[in-house]
Amino acid sequence: MRTRVAGLYVVLALAGGRLEAQQVSGVVLEAGSRRPLSFVEVELLDGKKQLARAISDQKGHFTAPINRSGIVQVRATRIGYRAFTSGDIAVAADEDVRTELLLAVDAVPVEPLRVTARSQMESAYLASVGFYDRERAGIGHFLSRSQIEKRNAVVLSEVLTTVPGVKLSRADRGAQKRSEITFSRGMSSMRQCMPAIFIDGALMRAGGILRPNELPLDEWVNPRDIEGIELYHGAAATPAMYNQQAQCGVIAIWTKRRR
């Protein structure tokens, strides 16, 4: 085993043991506290070209398989943390390269808060990210914290089932029984198209067909941690900040701010 240290990551290349394909796996931690970080987007890049993508789980672990050997870079991003891109990493044929990624906390800039008499019952955080401006524009469907709490839901899909145009389908993963959300579409071939998921403004899952290694919607966030939700059914009704992922609809979740 050999160890390479560069910047904020450690790479361990495993000698011996033949694998069926190349992959980069490892763990993402918060710099300083070394707390595992979930929902971190990890990309394997060849320059600007994306070769593979993975999302870290609740213990910070991720696995990104690739179908070729050569030089790659690892990029890790999560809102609230500084984006990190490694230097060149050589991945040999049938090699498992293991990495430890350390992300530093970074402040997230938001728009200045505009206070008016009618916004006294509004969330300052949702106002700062434009939630109420988009709601007043009359496009999309919006759920506030109080509306979510009234549903007393255990999982997120239970919160969304009363929204017009939302369909519920099963997304069971082994012993776990979970539900997935789809939006009604005009063509039957597109009715199983999963919406993209944004959490606190960051793209966490691209829309389309649910891929085998991705978490179902119910595993992304607990309803008790949500400040507000925006739902858009297609590109024509989706604001520009989400539009690049709007083909199958968008679910934008804003979480409660910790004090």
C-alpha positions as CSV (number, residue, x, y, z in Angstrom):
1,M,0.0,0.0,0.0
2,R,1.3,3.5,-0.8
3,T,0.0,6.8,0.5
4,R,0.0,10.2,-1.3
5,V,-0.7,13.5,0.5
6,A,-1.6,16.6,-1.4
7,G,-3.6,19.6,-0.2
8,L,-6.7,18.5,1.7
9,Y,-6.9,14.9,0.6
10,V,-5.1,11.6,1.2
11,V,-5.1,8.9,-1.5
12,L,-4.5,5.2,-0.7
13,A,-3.8,3.0,-3.7
14,L,-4.4,-0.7,-2.9
15,A,-1.9,-3.1,-4.3
16,G,-3.1,-6.6,-5.2
17,G,-6.7,-7.9,-5.4
18,R,-8.2,-7.7,-8.9
19,L,-11.5,-5.9,-9.3
20,E,-14.0,-5.9,-12.1
21,A,-13.6,-2.2,-12.8
22,Q,-11.7,0.9,-11.7
23,Q,-13.3,3.0,-9.0
24,V,-12.6,5.8,-6.6
25,S,-14.1,5.5,-3.2
26,G,-13.6,7.0,0.2
27,V,-15.0,9.3,2.9
28,V,-15.8,13.1,3.1
29,L,-15.1,14.8,6.4
30,E,-15.4,18.4,7.7
31,A,-12.0,19.9,8.1
32,G,-11.0,20.4,11.7
33,S,-13.8,18.5,13.4
34,R,-13.5,15.5,11.1
35,R,-17.3,15.1,11.2
36,P,-18.6,12.9,8.4
37,L,-20.4,15.0,5.7
38,S,-23.5,13.6,3.9
39,F,-25.0,14.8,0.7
40,V,-21.6,15.9,-0.7
41,E,-21.5,15.7,-4.6
42,V,-18.3,13.9,-5.6
43,E,-17.3,14.1,-9.3
44,L,-14.5,12.3,-11.1
45,L,-13.2,14.6,-13.9
46,D,-11.0,14.5,-16.9
47,G,-10.3,18.2,-17.1
48,K,-13.8,19.7,-17.5
49,K,-15.4,16.4,-18.6
50,Q,-17.3,14.5,-15.9
51,L,-16.5,10.8,-15.9
52,A,-18.5,9.7,-12.8
53,R,-20.6,11.2,-10.0
54,A,-21.6,10.0,-6.5
55,I,-23.3,11.4,-3.4
56,S,-21.8,10.7,0.1
57,D,-24.1,8.9,2.5
58,Q,-24.8,9.7,6.2
59,K,-21.4,8.4,7.2
60,G,-19.6,10.4,4.5
61,H,-18.8,7.4,2.4
62,F,-19.0,7.4,-1.4
63,T,-18.1,5.1,-4.4
64,A,-17.6,6.4,-8.0
65,P,-16.9,3.6,-10.5
66,I,-15.3,4.5,-13.9
67,N,-14.9,2.5,-17.0
68,R,-11.4,3.4,-17.9
69,S,-8.0,3.9,-16.4
70,G,-5.9,7.0,-16.6
71,I,-5.6,10.4,-14.9
72,V,-8.6,11.9,-13.0
73,Q,-9.3,14.7,-10.7
74,V,-11.7,14.5,-7.7
75,R,-14.1,17.4,-7.1
76,A,-16.3,17.6,-4.0
77,T,-19.0,20.3,-3.4
78,R,-21.7,20.9,-0.8
79,I,-23.5,24.2,0.0
80,G,-21.9,25.8,3.1
81,Y,-18.5,24.4,2.3
82,R,-15.6,25.5,0.1
83,A,-15.5,23.4,-3.1
84,F,-12.5,21.2,-3.4
85,T,-10.7,19.9,-6.5
86,S,-7.8,17.5,-6.1
87,G,-4.7,17.3,-8.3
88,D,-4.1,14.6,-10.8
89,I,-4.7,11.0,-9.6
90,A,-3.6,8.0,-11.6
91,V,-6.1,5.2,-11.7
92,A,-4.7,1.9,-13.0
93,A,-6.7,-0.9,-14.7
94,D,-8.8,-2.8,-12.1
95,E,-7.6,-0.5,-9.3
96,D,-9.6,0.8,-6.3
97,V,-8.3,4.2,-5.3
98,R,-9.5,5.3,-1.8
99,T,-9.6,8.9,-0.8
100,E,-10.2,11.0,2.2
101,L,-11.6,14.4,1.4
102,L,-11.6,17.3,3.9
103,L,-14.0,20.2,3.2
104,A,-13.6,23.6,5.0
105,V,-16.7,25.4,6.2
106,D,-17.6,28.5,4.0
107,A,-20.1,31.2,4.5
108,V,-23.1,31.2,2.1
109,P,-24.0,34.6,0.7
110,V,-27.7,35.4,0.6
111,E,-29.7,38.4,-0.7
112,P,-30.2,41.3,1.7
113,L,-33.4,40.8,3.8
114,R,-36.3,43.2,2.9
115,V,-38.6,43.7,5.8
116,T,-42.2,44.8,5.3
117,A,-45.3,44.8,7.5
118,R,-46.9,41.8,5.6
119,S,-43.7,39.7,6.1
120,Q,-43.9,39.6,9.9
121,M,-45.0,36.0,9.9
122,E,-42.6,35.0,7.1
123,S,-39.3,33.2,7.6
124,A,-36.4,35.6,7.4
125,Y,-34.3,32.8,5.7
126,L,-36.9,32.0,3.1
127,A,-37.3,35.7,2.4
128,S,-33.6,36.1,1.9
129,V,-33.4,33.4,-0.8
130,G,-36.4,34.8,-2.7
131,F,-38.9,32.1,-1.7
132,Y,-41.8,34.5,-1.1
133,D,-41.0,36.5,-4.3
134,R,-41.4,33.4,-6.4
135,E,-44.5,32.3,-4.5
136,R,-46.1,35.8,-5.1
137,A,-45.3,35.4,-8.9
138,G,-48.0,32.6,-8.9
139,I,-45.9,29.9,-10.6
140,G,-45.3,26.6,-9.0
141,H,-46.7,25.2,-5.7
142,F,-45.3,26.3,-2.3
143,L,-45.5,24.7,1.2
144,S,-44.5,26.7,4.3
145,R,-43.2,25.2,7.6
146,S,-46.6,25.5,9.2
147,Q,-48.3,23.7,6.3
148,I,-45.7,20.9,6.5
149,E,-46.1,20.6,10.3
150,K,-49.9,20.3,10.0
151,R,-49.4,17.2,7.9
152,N,-47.5,15.5,10.8
153,A,-45.7,13.4,8.2
154,V,-43.0,10.9,8.9
155,V,-41.4,11.0,5.5
156,L,-41.2,13.7,2.8
157,S,-43.4,11.8,0.2
158,E,-46.4,12.0,2.7
159,V,-46.0,15.8,2.7
160,L,-46.2,16.0,-1.1
161,T,-49.0,13.6,-1.9
162,T,-51.7,16.4,-1.5
163,V,-50.0,18.6,-4.1
164,P,-51.9,18.6,-7.4
165,G,-50.1,16.7,-10.2
166,V,-47.9,14.7,-7.8
167,K,-47.9,10.9,-8.1
168,L,-46.5,8.4,-5.6
169,S,-44.6,5.3,-6.7
170,R,-42.6,2.6,-4.8
171,A,-38.8,2.8,-4.7
172,D,-38.1,-0.1,-2.3
173,R,-34.4,-0.8,-1.6
174,G,-33.9,-4.2,0.0
175,A,-35.6,-4.2,3.4
176,Q,-36.3,-0.5,3.3
177,K,-39.8,0.5,2.0
178,R,-39.6,4.0,0.6
179,S,-41.7,6.0,-1.9
180,E,-40.7,8.1,-4.8
181,I,-42.4,11.1,-6.3
182,T,-43.2,11.7,-10.0
183,F,-45.1,14.5,-11.7
184,S,-47.9,13.9,-14.1
185,R,-46.8,14.3,-17.7
186,G,-48.6,14.5,-21.0
187,M,-46.8,11.5,-22.6
188,S,-47.2,8.1,-20.9
189,S,-43.5,7.4,-21.6
190,M,-42.5,10.3,-19.4
191,R,-44.8,9.6,-16.4
192,Q,-42.1,7.9,-14.4
193,C,-39.7,10.8,-14.9
194,M,-38.3,11.8,-11.4
195,P,-38.0,15.5,-10.6
196,A,-34.6,17.0,-9.8
197,I,-34.0,17.7,-6.1
198,F,-32.4,20.9,-4.8
199,I,-31.6,21.4,-1.1
200,D,-30.8,24.9,0.1
201,G,-30.1,26.0,-3.5
202,A,-27.7,23.1,-4.3
203,L,-28.5,20.4,-6.9
204,M,-28.5,17.1,-5.0
205,R,-30.1,14.8,-7.6
206,A,-30.5,15.3,-11.3
207,G,-34.0,14.6,-12.7
208,G,-34.8,11.7,-15.0
209,I,-34.9,7.9,-14.3
210,L,-34.0,6.9,-10.7
211,R,-30.5,5.4,-10.9
212,P,-29.8,2.2,-8.9
213,N,-27.3,3.8,-6.5
214,E,-29.2,6.9,-5.8
215,L,-31.3,7.6,-2.6
216,P,-35.0,7.8,-3.0
217,L,-36.7,11.1,-2.2
218,D,-37.8,10.0,1.3
219,E,-34.1,9.5,2.4
220,W,-32.9,13.0,1.5
221,V,-34.4,15.0,4.4
222,N,-36.7,14.6,7.4
223,P,-40.0,16.7,7.2
224,R,-39.2,18.1,10.7
225,D,-36.1,19.8,9.3
226,I,-37.8,21.6,6.4
227,E,-38.5,25.4,6.4
228,G,-40.2,25.5,3.0
229,I,-40.7,23.5,-0.3
230,E,-41.1,24.7,-3.9
231,L,-42.5,22.4,-6.6
232,Y,-42.4,23.1,-10.4
233,H,-43.8,20.6,-13.0
234,G,-41.7,21.5,-16.0
235,A,-39.2,23.8,-17.8
236,A,-41.8,26.4,-18.8
237,A,-42.9,26.9,-15.2
238,T,-39.5,26.8,-13.5
239,P,-37.4,29.8,-12.5
240,A,-34.1,30.3,-14.1
241,M,-32.1,29.3,-11.0
242,Y,-33.5,25.7,-11.3
243,N,-34.2,25.6,-15.1
244,Q,-31.1,23.6,-16.2
245,Q,-32.6,20.5,-14.4
246,A,-36.3,21.2,-15.1
247,Q,-37.2,18.6,-17.8
248,C,-38.8,16.2,-15.3
249,G,-39.8,18.9,-12.8
250,V,-38.1,20.3,-9.7
251,I,-38.5,19.9,-5.9
252,A,-36.6,22.7,-4.1
253,I,-36.3,22.1,-0.3
254,W,-35.2,24.8,2.1
255,T,-34.1,23.5,5.5
256,K,-34.5,25.1,8.9
257,R,-31.6,27.3,10.0
258,R,-29.7,26.1,13.1
259,R,-29.3,28.6,15.9
